[in-house]
Amino acid sequence: MITMRGAERPSKVPWTQPFLQPLPPLAQDAARKMFIDIADDKHPLEEVDQILGLTGNMPLSISLLAHLVDMEGCKDILSRWEVEKTSLISDGSDRRSNLELSISLSLSSPRIASTPQAHDLLALLSMLPDGLSDVELKQTKFPITNVFGCKVTLLRTALAYTDSHKRLKVLVPIREYMGRMFPPTDQMIQPMFKYFRALLESYSATVGTRLGIRPIDRIISNYMNIQNILQTGLRREYPNIVDVAYCACDFNHFSRNISRGATFLLEDISNTLSSSGDHRLKAYIITELIRAWHHHPIAHPEPLIAEAFNHFKYFNDPDLEAIFHSSLGAYWLQSNHNIPAALQHCQIALSLAQANRSLKRQCDALYTLGLIEIVAGDHAAGRVHSREVQRLAKISGDVYREARGLYHEAEVHKLKSEYTEAHSIQSQMLQATAYDNYHQGMCLMNIAEIEILLGVSKTEIQQKIEASQAIFKASQSESSTIACDATQADLNLREGDMSSTLFRQCLQVGWGTFAEAVTFCLERLADINRWEGSNPRTSWPTVFLANSLKTKEWLGIYKALQFLGDVFLGQDDEVTATSLFTLALEGFTKMDVHRSRAECMIRLGDISNKHGDFLRALDLWQRARPLFERSSQTQRVQHIDGKLARIGEDIKEQHKRNLARLTELSAPSGRVEDVDKDLSEDELENEEAELVAV
């Protein structure tokens, strides 16, 4: 069988029909098999995939690199590639053993010579790893007479190919060769930059509304393209460097919004601070640096913030200033847990937004205020602000901010252990965000977390976790992937898997970066009652307490005290355990956290019951029962019912013993001697009440 990679068949070859399609790059499994056939299977799969990533799964490249790996190993070849690029596999004397010779022969073919602008298009494609769609080829005003004619030429000569999404792409080896030998001209780059800038401006202007959905997929399809174009613009210091810097900030913001994290442009954006004299641009850049601090830590925040304040003196932009103060509020809260500073900046942002009549900025400030209140344990105030965010967002038609407000309300219900209400809101959000794949993933993950607490079947929960994992993997969202893994670990634990490995892995990745995932994992590791029979580490409650004190999360502090109480109770130190449970109960009562209140009451009731104080135990357990009902903990309610039934019998027995003692003491007026030993239950309770009064 004979076939070919190009799109045009030689006319003198008698091809079978139907015609075979041109050979695409090899599938990953086939590429691995070809590599292993040459270099053996002794190399780590991760390194093999890195090598294959350099080949574009192009058979000639795989063959050449695999032979080198067979002699030198993957690590050495990867290091050499960083320096030598395609010249590494271009030592042969013919096109079957020399990649660059093969590429250069294709570039000098008659078809390329007859369509010279195809060379310009190929040079541009060499810096666009995501390729281009036909729509983008048409809408981008390239200085090319017949751009689709150039596309056909590149396909016919196998210098380019179309992927499964019909995007025109160039294989990695050809991109590397063209980038080194024939980089694209500014005349080709500038139209591409203008097209991407228009996309980002469209997104920024409509983000949060249903119109903002349209540019999202187009930007994601060009994610690496945009990054490369902007990096080139920032490093070459184009005359329109100001436009490039604004665009880079907006792209970085977009990347964070879809949870891909900060782009690698931040360092180049930072360098623009020293080279530009534009005060607004500098304030804009500093604002973005503050918003992206999770991914690009700020070594010395105070001088940077002072510099921003100085820049704001030279221009009037209340909208940008409101964004700056809201960002500062979130920064001070999350970076070093400075609640007073966070509150101050949020109040300033809210005042600016109200004066400027910007509903969008009011929502942002109120959202951060609600977050501060939730961290501080004021759930009622947090809920009020979440409702106000929803109200303002509805007025402005901002579905994104409305969803954020709904999320906060659901979070308040979840923290208070009102799981049914939290589940209802998350389900409502799942329906409302059907247009947004990423937010669908977030809702599915949040619903899975709540359903673990509600005791829903493993199968139902697992389906939601796997669906959200697939979404986060596709969007390359590291923080959401970690959160999803933590939820999976929580489900595994509920189902009896006592391995803490997945929790530890999430902690290792999230520590110092993803605070919410860290708190989630520590809380589950610290709850030693969930690890019964597995010899749990009693140090986890202490670690959880230290982390909660550091972040000033009061709910976490009280839960850690409760878990420490369990540790001391397990060591038979009932005095210390009672003090810790009592302190935690006071905190949970103040914050109106139903389930945790009930758990502390159960522990204190157990201690009282052990020491024969049945009436106190009865009181505590009876008060705990409706709290477990409020948090939809059906099994815990049934468990309490069993306790109440047993203690009822214990109280009757105690009552009989008390009567017997009184009889022995010959109580006055002969009352006790005449007591019928077969009193009814109601009569026993009346007698008991009289004894208590005495």
C-alpha positions in Angstrom: 0.0 0.0 0.0 1.3 3.5 -0.9 -0.1 6.7 0.5 1.2 10.2 1.3 1.0 13.1 3.7 0.3 15.8 1.1 -3.2 16.7 0.0 -2.5 16.4 -3.8 -2.1 13.0 -5.5 0.4 12.6 -8.3 -1.5 12.3 -11.5 0.4 9.3 -12.9 -0.2 7.0 -10.0 -3.2 4.7 -10.3 -4.8 5.4 -6.9 -7.5 3.0 -5.6 -10.9 4.5 -5.0 -12.3 5.8 -2.8 -9.2 7.9 -2.4 -7.3 7.5 0.9 -7.2 10.6 3.0 -3.7 12.2 3.5 -1.9 10.8 6.5 -2.4 12.9 9.6 0.1 13.0 12.5 0.1 9.6 14.3 -2.2 9.0 17.2 -0.4 9.2 20.6 -0.6 5.4 21.1 0.8 4.7 17.7 3.5 7.3 18.2 4.5 5.7 21.5 4.6 2.3 19.9 6.8 3.5 17.0 9.2 5.2 19.5 9.4 2.1 21.7 10.0 -0.1 18.7 13.2 1.9 18.1 14.3 3.0 21.5 12.9 0.2 23.7 10.4 0.6 26.6 13.0 1.3 29.3 12.4 5.1 29.3 9.9 6.9 31.7 6.6 7.4 29.9 6.5 11.1 31.0 9.8 11.7 29.3 8.8 9.7 26.2 5.7 12.0 25.9 7.9 15.1 26.2 10.0 13.8 23.3 6.9 13.0 21.2 5.7 16.5 22.0 8.7 17.8 20.0 7.9 15.7 17.0 4.2 16.6 16.4 3.9 12.8 16.1 5.5 13.2 12.7 6.9 9.7 11.7 10.3 11.1 10.4 10.8 13.2 13.5 9.9 10.3 15.8 12.3 8.0 14.0 15.2 10.4 14.2 14.7 11.4 17.8 14.0 7.8 18.9 17.4 6.7 17.5 19.1 9.5 19.4 17.3 8.6 22.6 18.4 5.0 22.1 22.0 6.2 22.3 21.8 9.1 24.7 18.7 8.8 26.8 15.6 11.0 27.1 17.0 13.6 29.5 20.1 14.4 27.5 18.1 14.7 24.3 15.6 17.0 25.9 18.4 19.2 27.2 20.1 19.3 23.7 16.8 20.2 22.1 16.5 23.3 24.2 19.7 24.5 22.5 19.9 22.9 19.1 16.2 22.5 18.1 15.7 20.8 14.7 19.4 20.9 13.9 19.6 18.1 16.5 18.0 15.7 13.9 19.5 17.2 10.8 22.9 15.5 10.4 21.9 13.1 7.7 22.7 13.4 4.0 19.2 12.9 2.6 15.6 13.8 3.4 15.0 10.5 5.1 17.7 11.2 7.7 17.8 15.0 7.8 14.7 16.8 9.0 15.8 20.3 8.0 16.7 19.1 4.6 13.3 17.5 4.2 11.6 20.8 5.2 13.9 23.0 3.1 13.1 20.8 0.0 9.4 21.3 0.6 9.9 25.0 1.0 11.8 25.2 -2.4 9.2 23.2 -4.2 7.6 24.7 -7.4 4.2 25.1 -5.7 5.7 27.3 -2.9 7.7 29.2 -5.5 4.5 29.9 -7.5 2.6 31.1 -4.4 5.3 33.0 -2.4 2.8 34.5 0.1 2.3 30.9 1.3 5.7 31.2 2.8 4.6 34.3 4.8 1.5 32.4 6.1 3.7 29.5 7.1 6.0 31.8 9.0 3.1 33.2 10.9 1.6 29.8 11.6 5.0 28.8 13.1 4.2 31.0 16.1 0.6 29.9 16.4 0.5 26.4 17.9 -3.3 26.5 18.1 -3.5 27.0 14.4 -6.2 29.1 12.6 -9.8 28.4 11.6 -11.2 29.5 8.2 -13.1 32.2 10.0 -10.0 33.6 11.5 -8.1 33.4 8.2 -10.9 35.4 6.6 -11.5 38.0 9.4 -7.8 38.7 10.0 -6.8 41.3 7.4 -3.5 39.8 6.4 -1.4 41.5 3.7 -2.0 38.4 1.5 -3.8 38.5 -1.8 -5.4 35.0 -1.6 -5.1 33.6 1.9 -7.1 30.5 1.1 -5.0 29.8 -2.0 -1.9 29.9 0.3 -3.7 27.5 2.7 -4.2 25.0 -0.2 -0.6 25.3 -1.2 0.6 24.5 2.3 -1.7 21.5 2.5 -0.6 20.2 -0.9 3.0 20.3 0.1 2.4 18.8 3.6 3.9 21.8 5.3 0.6 22.2 7.1 -2.4 20.1 8.0 -6.0 20.5 9.3 -6.8 19.0 12.6 -10.1 17.4 13.7 -11.5 20.8 14.4 -10.7 22.0 10.9 -7.9 24.3 12.1 -4.9 24.9 9.9 -1.8 23.9 11.8 1.9 23.3 11.4 3.8 20.4 13.0 6.2 21.2 15.9 9.4 20.4 13.9 8.3 22.7 11.0 7.3 25.4 13.5 10.7 25.2 15.2 12.6 25.4 11.9 10.5 28.3 10.5 10.8 30.2 13.8 14.6 29.9 13.7 15.1 30.4 10.0 12.2 32.5 8.8 10.4 34.3 11.7 7.2 36.1 10.7 7.4 39.8 9.8 5.7 42.6 11.8 3.4 43.1 8.8 2.0 39.6 9.4 2.0 39.8 13.2 0.2 43.2 13.6 -3.1 42.1 11.9 -3.1 39.0 14.1 -2.6 41.2 17.2 -5.4 43.5 16.2 -7.8 40.5 15.7 -6.9 39.1 19.2 -7.2 42.5 20.8 -10.7 42.9 19.4 -11.6 39.5 20.8 -10.3 40.4 24.3 -12.0 43.8 24.2 -15.3 42.2 23.3 -14.9 39.8 26.2 -14.0 42.5 28.7 -16.9 44.7 27.6 -19.5 41.9 27.9 -18.0 39.6 30.6 -20.8 38.4 33.0 -23.6 38.8 30.4 -24.8 36.3 28.0 -23.1 38.2 25.2 -19.8 37.6 26.9 -20.2 33.9 26.2 -19.5 34.3 22.4 -15.8 35.3 22.5 -14.9 32.8 25.2 -14.6 29.8 23.0 -12.8 31.7 20.3 -10.3 33.0 22.9 -9.8 29.5 24.3 -9.2 28.1 20.8 -6.4 30.6 20.4 -5.0 30.6 23.9 -1.4 29.8 23.1 -1.6 31.8 19.9 -2.6 35.0 21.9 0.1 34.3 24.5 2.8 34.0 21.8 1.7 37.1 19.9 1.6 39.2 23.1 4.9 37.9 24.4 6.5 38.8 21.1 5.0 42.3 21.2 6.1 42.9 24.8 9.7 41.7 24.2 10.2 43.5 20.9 8.8 46.7 22.4 6.5 47.6 19.4 5.6 51.2 18.9 2.1 50.2 20.2 3.6 48.7 23.4 0.9 50.5 25.5 -1.9 48.6 23.5 0.0 45.3 23.8 0.5 45.8 27.6 -3.3 46.5 28.1 -4.1 43.5 26.0 -1.7 41.3 28.0 -3.4 42.4 31.3 -6.8 41.6 29.9 -5.7 38.2 28.6 -4.2 37.4 32.0 -7.5 38.4 33.6 -9.3 36.2 31.2 -7.0 33.3 32.0 -7.7 33.6 35.7 -11.4 33.9 35.1 -11.5 30.5 33.4 -9.3 29.1 36.1 -6.2 28.5 34.0 -4.2 30.6 36.3 -1.9 33.5 35.4 -0.2 33.4 32.0 3.6 33.5 31.7 3.2 37.1 30.4 3.1 38.5 33.9 6.9 38.9 34.1 7.0 40.7 30.8 4.0 42.9 31.9 5.9 43.7 35.1 8.9 44.9 33.1 6.7 47.4 31.3 6.3 49.3 34.5 9.8 50.6 34.4 9.8 51.4 30.6 6.4 53.2 30.3 5.6 56.7 31.3 1.8 56.2 31.1 0.3 56.6 34.6 -3.0 54.9 33.8 -1.2 51.9 32.2 1.0 51.6 35.3 -1.9 51.7 37.6 -3.7 49.1 35.4 -0.7 46.8 35.5 -0.3 47.0 39.3 -4.0 46.3 39.7 -3.6 43.1 37.6 -0.5 42.1 39.5 -2.5 42.4 42.8 -5.4 40.4 41.4 -3.0 37.7 40.2 -1.0 37.4 43.4 -2.0 33.7 43.9 -0.1 32.8 40.8 2.6 35.5 40.9 3.5 36.3 44.6 4.3 39.9 45.3 7.6 40.1 47.3 7.2 43.7 48.5 3.5 44.7 48.3 3.7 48.0 50.2 6.0 49.9 47.8 3.9 48.6 44.8 0.6 49.7 46.4 2.1 53.1 47.2 3.3 53.4 43.6 -0.3 52.7 42.4 -1.7 55.4 44.7 0.8 57.9 43.2 -0.2 57.0 39.6 -3.9 57.5 40.4 -3.2 61.2 41.3 -2.5 61.9 37.6 -5.7 60.8 36.0 -9.4 60.4 36.9 -10.9 56.9 36.4 -13.2 55.9 39.3 -14.0 52.6 37.7 -10.4 51.5 37.6 -9.9 52.9 41.1 -12.9 50.8 42.4 -11.4 47.7 40.8 -8.0 48.5 42.5 -9.6 48.9 46.0 -11.7 45.7 45.6 -8.6 43.8 44.5 -6.7 45.2 47.5 -9.5 44.1 49.8 -9.3 40.5 48.5 -5.5 40.6 48.6 -5.2 41.7 52.2 -7.8 39.2 53.3 -6.3 36.2 51.5 -2.6 36.9 51.5 -2.0 37.8 55.1 -5.5 37.7 56.6 -5.5 41.4 57.5 -9.3 41.8 58.0 -9.3 45.5 59.0 -7.3 46.5 55.9 -9.5 44.3 53.7 -12.7 45.9 55.1 -11.3 49.4 54.7 -10.5 48.9 51.0 -13.8 47.2 50.3 -15.7 50.1 51.8 -13.7 52.6 49.6 -14.4 50.5 46.5 -18.1 50.4 47.4 -18.2 54.2 47.9 -16.5 54.8 44.5 -18.8 52.4 42.8 -21.9 53.9 44.3 -20.7 57.5 43.4 -20.0 56.3 39.8 -23.3 54.4 39.7 -21.5 51.2 38.6 -23.6 48.2 39.5 -20.8 45.9 38.4 -18.2 47.4 40.8 -20.8 47.5 43.6 -21.2 43.7 43.1 -17.5 43.2 43.3 -17.1 45.2 46.5 -20.1 43.6 48.2 -18.9 40.1 47.1 -15.5 40.6 48.9 -17.3 42.1 51.9 -19.4 39.0 52.1 -16.3 36.8 51.9 -14.7 38.8 54.8 -17.8 38.3 56.9 -18.0 34.6 56.2 -14.4 34.1 57.2 -15.0 36.1 60.4 -18.0 33.8 61.2 -20.7 36.4 60.6 -22.8 34.2 58.4 -25.9 36.4 58.7 -24.1 39.5 57.3 -22.5 37.4 54.6 -25.9 36.2 53.5 -27.3 39.7 53.4 -24.4 40.9 51.1 -24.8 37.8 48.9 -28.5 38.6 48.4 -27.6 42.3 47.5 -25.0 41.1 45.0 -27.7 38.9 43.4 -30.2 41.8 43.3 -27.8 44.3 41.7 -26.5 41.7 39.2 -30.1 40.9 38.1 -30.8 44.6 37.5 -27.7 44.8 35.2 -28.2 41.5 33.5 -24.9 40.2 34.8 -25.3 36.4 35.1 -21.7 35.9 36.2 -22.0 38.1 39.2 -25.4 36.8 40.0 -23.9 33.3 40.1 -21.2 34.5 42.4 -23.8 35.9 44.8 -25.7 32.7 44.6 -22.5 30.7 45.3 -22.0 32.8 48.5 -25.5 32.2 49.7 -25.1 28.4 49.0 -21.8 28.6 50.9 -23.4 30.2 53.9 -26.0 27.4 54.0 -23.3 24.7 53.7 -21.2 26.2 56.4 -24.2 26.3 58.7 -24.8 22.7 57.7 -28.1 23.5 56.0 -27.2 21.1 53.3 -30.6 20.7 51.6 -30.8 24.5 51.0 -27.2 24.6 49.7 -27.9 21.6 47.4 -31.0 23.4 46.1 -29.1 26.6 45.2 -26.3 24.7 43.6 -28.8 22.7 41.5 -30.4 26.0 40.5 -27.0 27.4 39.4 -26.3 24.2 37.4 -29.4 24.9 35.4 -28.6 28.6 35.0 -25.0 28.1 33.8 -25.7 25.5 31.2 -24.1 27.8 28.6 -20.8 27.9 30.6 -18.8 24.6 30.7 -16.4 25.7 33.4 -19.2 26.8 35.8 -21.0 23.6 35.1 -18.0 21.8 36.4 -17.8 23.9 39.5 -21.5 23.3 40.3 -21.2 19.6 39.8 -18.2 19.5 42.1 -20.0 21.5 44.8 -23.1 19.4 44.5 -20.9 16.2 44.9 -19.4 17.7 48.1 -22.8 18.3 49.6 -24.2 14.9 48.6 -21.3 13.2 50.4 -22.6 14.9 53.6 -26.2 14.0 52.7 -25.4 10.3 52.3 -26.3 10.1 48.6 -25.2 6.9 46.8 -21.5 6.6 45.7 -22.5 6.0 42.1 -24.4 9.2 41.8 -21.7 11.3 43.4 -18.9 9.5 41.4 -20.6 10.5 38.1 -20.6 14.2 39.1 -17.0 14.1 40.2 -15.8 12.4 37.0 -17.8 14.9 34.9 -16.3 17.9 36.7 -12.8 16.3 36.5 -13.1 16.0 32.7 -14.2 19.7 32.4 -11.3 20.9 34.6 -8.8 18.8 32.8 -9.9 20.3 29.4 -9.7 23.8 30.8 -6.3 23.1 32.4 -7.6 24.6 35.7 -5.1 23.5 38.4 -6.9 24.9 41.4 -10.3 23.3 40.4 -8.6 20.0 39.6 -7.1 20.0 43.1 -10.5 20.8 44.7 -12.0 17.9 42.6 -9.3 15.5 43.8 -10.0 16.5 47.4 -13.7 15.8 46.9 -12.8 12.4 45.5 -10.7 11.7 48.6 -13.6 12.8 50.8 -15.9 10.3 49.0 -13.3 7.6 49.3 -13.1 8.2 53.0 -16.9 8.1 53.5 -16.9 4.7 51.6 -14.3 3.3 54.0 -11.0 3.9 52.2 -8.7 4.9 55.0 -5.8 5.9 52.8 -4.9 9.6 53.3 -2.6 9.7 50.2 -4.9 11.7 48.0 -5.6 14.2 50.8 -1.8 14.6 51.3 -1.2 15.1 47.6 -3.8 17.8 47.4 -2.2 19.5 50.5 1.3 19.3 48.9 0.2 21.0 45.7 -2.2 23.5 47.4 -0.2 24.6 50.4 0.4 28.3 50.2 -1.5 28.7 47.0 -5.0 27.3 47.2 -6.2 28.1 50.7 -9.7 26.7 50.3 -8.5 23.3 49.2 -6.0 23.2 52.1 -8.7 24.0 54.7 -11.0 21.3 53.1 -8.3 18.6 53.4 -7.1 19.6 56.9 -10.7 19.5 58.2 -11.2 16.0 57.0 -7.8 14.7 58.2 -8.4 16.3 61.6 -11.8 14.7 62.2 -10.4 11.5 63.9 -13.9 10.0 64.3 -14.0 9.5 60.5 -10.7 7.5 60.7 -11.8 5.0 63.3 -9.9 1.7 63.1 -7.1 3.2 61.0 -4.9 4.6 63.8 -5.4 8.3 62.8 -2.7 10.8 63.4 -3.7 12.8 66.4 -1.5 15.7 65.3 -3.8 16.7 62.4 -6.3 18.6 64.7 -3.3 20.7 65.9 -2.2 21.4 62.4 -5.8 22.3 61.4 -6.0 24.6 64.5 -2.7 26.4 63.6 -3.8 26.9 60.0 -7.3 28.2 61.0 -5.7 30.6 63.5 -3.3 31.8 60.8 -6.2 32.4 58.3 -8.5 33.8 61.1 -11.3 31.4 60.0 -13.4 31.1 63.1 -15.4 28.2 62.0 -12.2 26.3 61.4 -10.9 27.3 64.8 -14.0 25.9 66.6 -14.0 22.7 64.5 -10.3 22.2 65.4 -11.1 22.6 69.1 -13.9 20.1 68.7 -11.6 17.6 67.1 -8.9 18.2 69.8 -11.7 17.4 72.3 -12.1 14.0 70.5 -8.4 13.4 70.9 -8.4 14.1 74.6 -11.6 12.1 75.1 -9.8 9.1 73.4 -7.0 9.5 75.9 -9.5 9.5 78.8 -8.8 13.1 79.7 -12.5 14.0 80.2 -11.8 17.3 82.0 -9.9 18.8 79.0 -12.3 17.2 76.5 -15.3 18.7 78.3 -13.6 22.2 78.3 -12.9 22.0 74.6 -16.3 20.7 73.6 -18.0 23.4 75.7 -15.8 26.2 74.1 -16.5 24.8 70.6 -20.2 24.6 71.4 -20.4 28.2 72.4 -18.7 29.2 69.1 -21.0 27.0 67.0 -24.0 28.4 68.8 -22.9 32.0 68.1 -22.4 31.1 64.4 -25.6 29.0 64.2 -23.8 25.9 62.9 -26.3 23.1 63.5 -24.5 19.9 62.9 -21.3 20.9 64.8 -23.5 22.1 67.7 -25.2 18.8 67.8 -21.9 16.8 67.7 -20.6 18.7 70.7 -23.8 18.1 72.6 -23.6 14.4 71.8 -20.0 14.3 73.2 -20.9 16.2 76.4 -24.0 14.1 76.8 -22.0 10.9 76.5 -19.6 12.2 79.3 -22.6 13.1 81.5 -24.2 9.7 80.8 -21.0 7.9 81.7 -20.9 9.5 85.1 -24.6 8.8 85.9 -25.9 12.3 85.2 -28.7 11.0 83.1 -30.9 14.1 83.2 -28.1 16.3 81.8 -27.3 13.7 79.1 -31.0 13.5 78.3 -31.3 17.3 78.0 -28.2 17.5 75.7 -29.3 14.7 73.4 -32.8 16.0 73.1 -31.5 19.4 72.1 -29.1 17.8 69.6 -31.8 15.9 67.8 -33.6 18.8 66.0 -30.1 20.2 65.0 -29.3 16.9 63.2 -32.7 17.0 61.6 -32.0 20.6 60.4 -28.8 19.4 58.8 -30.5 16.4 57.2 -28.4 13.8 59.1 -31.0 11.0 59.1 -28.6 8.4 60.5 -27.5 10.6 63.3 -31.2 11.3 64.2 -31.8 7.5 64.4 -28.7 7.1 66.5 -29.9 9.7 69.0 -33.4 8.1 69.1 -31.6 4.9 70.2 -29.7 6.8 72.9 -32.9 8.5 74.1 -34.7 5.2 74.4 -31.9 3.6 76.4 -31.4 6.6 78.7 -35.2 6.5 79.4 -34.8 3.0 80.8 -31.7 4.1 82.8 -33.7 7.0 84.3 -36.5 4.7 85.3 -34.0 2.3 87.0 -32.3 5.2 88.7 -35.7 6.4 89.9 -36.5 3.0 91.3 -33.2 2.9 93.1 -33.8 6.4 94.6 -37.2 5.3 95.8 -35.7 2.2 97.3 -33.1 4.3 99.2 -35.8 6.6 100.5 -37.7 3.6 101.7 -34.7 2.4 103.6 -34.4 5.8 105.2 -38.0 5.6 106.4 -39.1 8.8 104.8 -41.6 10.8 106.9 -45.5 10.6 106.7 -45.2 7.0 105.3 -45.5 8.2 101.8 -42.8 6.0 100.3 -43.8 2.8 102.1 -47.2 2.9 100.3 -45.8 3.4 96.8 -47.0 0.9 94.4 -44.0 -0.9 92.9 -45.8 -1.3 89.6 -46.2 2.4 88.8 -47.1 3.4 85.3 -44.6 5.2 83.1 -46.4 8.6 83.6 -46.5 8.1 87.3 -42.8 7.3 87.4 -42.1 10.5 85.5 -44.2 12.5 88.0 -42.4 11.0 90.9 -39.1 11.7 89.2 -40.0 15.4 88.8 -40.8 15.6 92.5 -37.5 14.1 93.4 -35.7 16.5 91.2 -37.5 19.4 92.9 -36.4 18.0 96.3 
